[in-house]
Structures are given as C-alpha cells and as structure tokens.
C-alpha cells in the first residue's frame, strides 16, 4: 500500500488545529482540555460520520498504514504524558505523607477496581458468566482499572481557590492522589501482563524485577543527572538526555519485563524527580509534548474509535460507570479518612477530592484497549468503555470542584508544615486543565 507523507502532514495540521480549538472551548466551559481533544478526534475522524448514511467519512479518513503512523505518534505522546507525571511526583511527599495518605490511596484503587469490575460483569451476562470466562473477566477488570485513575489538576485549583491547599486536609488529598496514580499504574501493568496469558507468579516476578531494574539503574542515572545539572544548569542537553532515558525505560519495561511501556516512562520520571533541574526538564517535556505528540494521542483515541458496535445499553452502562466511579472514590477514600481520625465532613471532602479523572484514565484505556472482547464476526462481546470514560472525565471535572466547595464551606484553615503550593502548579498543566507551566499558545 502506497504511503503518502503529505497526507500525514495534512492530518497533523487538522489534528493540531482542531484539538487546540476544542480544548480552548472545553476549558472555557470549565472542563479539562483533554475532553475537548478527544471530542475533536471523534468529529474529524470516521468514528461518527461512518455511522451516518452520508457520503462523508470525516476530514481524516486514514488508511491502515496511515493509522499506524498516527498510532506511533500517539504512543510517543502517552509516554511523554506519563514521563511528565513521574517528574512531578514529589518523592519527599511520598516519604512523609504517612500512613493516612497511603491507605486512602490504596482504597482509592481497590474500591473502584472492584466495583468497576463487578459493574462491567453485570453488563456482560452476569457475574457467574463473566468470572467463568477468562476473556470476559479480563475485559471487566480492564474497565475497573480505568476507574482507579485520579486527576489532581482540578483538585489543586479548587483547593487553592478555597485557600485550603496548604492545610492538613489539602496535603492529604494531594499526597493520596499521587500515590493513587503510582498504585494504579502498577495495577495496569499487572492486568496487561495477565491479559496476555502470563502466569500470575511469573507476572509478579517480572514486575518485581522491573522495579528492581528501574530503581537500580535510576540511582545511577540520578547521580549522573545531578552532576550534569550542577555543571551545566538549565541546558537543553539535560532535557534531551532525560527524554532518552524515558524512552529506554519504556522500551525495557515492555520488551524485557512484559510491563506496560507507560509504566517504564513513569518510573523514569520518578527516578529523575526532585533534582535541581527537574522542573526545567519537565517544562521542556510539557512544551514539546503538548505542542505535537499529546494532542495527537488524545485525538487518536477519538479517530480510532469504532461505534459500529454501539448498543443502546452502552448508554446505561456509561451512566452506571460514571456513578460507580464517583461513589467508589468517595466511599473508599472517605471511609479510610474517617478511620484515620478525620471528621466526617473532612472525610467526605477527601473522597470528593479524589473523584476527578483526566489524562491517566485515557492512558489506561489506550494501553489496555486490546483486552476488549469481540466475537469472531467482529461484533462486540464484552464492554468498550471509551464513551463511558469520556463521560466520566466530563462529569467528574464538573462535580469535583462543586462538591469540594460545598464540603469545605466554612471549613477552618489548619496550617500544615512543609507544603509548597508552587510544587503542584505544573500538575494541573499535565491534565490540560490549566496551562500554568506551559507558555500560552
């Protein structure tokens, strides 16, 4: 099949323009830009128009080889997103966040994963049938894994607006959200490994081996980067070397350990976090990522969406998915917060601060979408949660600040030591909620 480079150039022009335009629109509406980018992909590609009896399949209607090229760009985009997330992970906060934040984060993964899996099972013929079929079970667990993600950007902005970011409550929520993402990425890697038919024991051993490899190599790389940062501060070479490390980690994770590539990218970021030039590197990664690769990733999700198997019950599933995604975080995180001596009102606030989803949920979907189960004729046998995931992002982005403001109304400010709000500014940018650390485009 002939490959036309100029068509790709045209596709990139359409993708970059449409994602930015729709991202700005959704941002004006108080929603994350990532939601607008995915919607842009749906509208410029064949996903929707191919279902309408008109002689038009979208501005972008790529051939199979062109889809492979766009997919390659999108995979680079998701690696950059997770690498940036790792860079923004504050290791000191993880060390000092204590038992409370860790347990809240664990509940914020286990409860959504469990309830999400059960909900998907109910829509796939019932729990006995789903749990008795390996393919359906992995599809259901994949659905639950999407619900484990937490987007901290919206929560940061709301807490700052309310003057609660530097309180014990605010610090607990933010630390729990960061740990939540770490656990969620690990869970995703285990799911993708098991979904490939790996032995559970072998999968766990490979996961342990990967993290030992990551930490061992990471310690050496930290020493090298600390020296580079000290001798050549704020030089582009530092960012280039760091990006190379991210790609190496992503490659090794999937090629040698069977762990999702995005986990490798995330670990590379974690190992380089907290250095003198980390924020400089992160800014360069954000600018380069959100200029080209990240918009392509979000748009590709929409462009590659297949609604030919869309069923009326998928709307009911989306409603149940969103409801469970919200309730699971509030109950799971809130109940643990109550157990560690937070007041009832503050415990509910902790749960509300954990409900927002964003780019990580889409990254999970993109990484494990191959677990969706189909019949031999191509019809959908399991659950495709793309529509539900988009609805979850939009709904929680609206509800999170509203619920937090209600729960924290007249809340007394309790200072908490060693918290710097500036450390969390760039976290919002990675979600597309706020372009704080990225120059205005």
Secondary structure, 3 states (H helix, E strand, C coil): CCCCHHHHHHHHHHHHHHHHHHHHHHHHCCCCHHHHHHHHHHHHCHHHHCCCCCCCCCCCCCCHHHHHHHHHHHHHHHHHHHHHHHHCCCHHHHHHCHHHHHHHHHHHHHHHHHHHHHHHHHCCCCHHHHHCCHHHHHHHHHHHHHCCCCCHHHHHHHHHHCCCCCEHHHHHHHHHHHHHHHHHHHHHHHHHHHHCCCCHHHHHHHHHHHHHHHHHHHHHHHHHHHHHHHHCCCCHHHHHHHHHHHHHHHHHHHHHHCCCHHHHHHHHHHHCCCCCCHHHHHHHHHHHHHHHHHHHHHHHHHHCCCCCCCCCHHHHHHHHHHHHHHHHHHHHHHHHHHHCCCCHHHHHHHHHHCCCCCHHHHHHHHHHHHHCCECCCCCECCCCCHHHHHHHHHHHHHHHHHHHHHHCCCCCCCECCCCCHHHHHHHHHHCCCCCCCCCCC
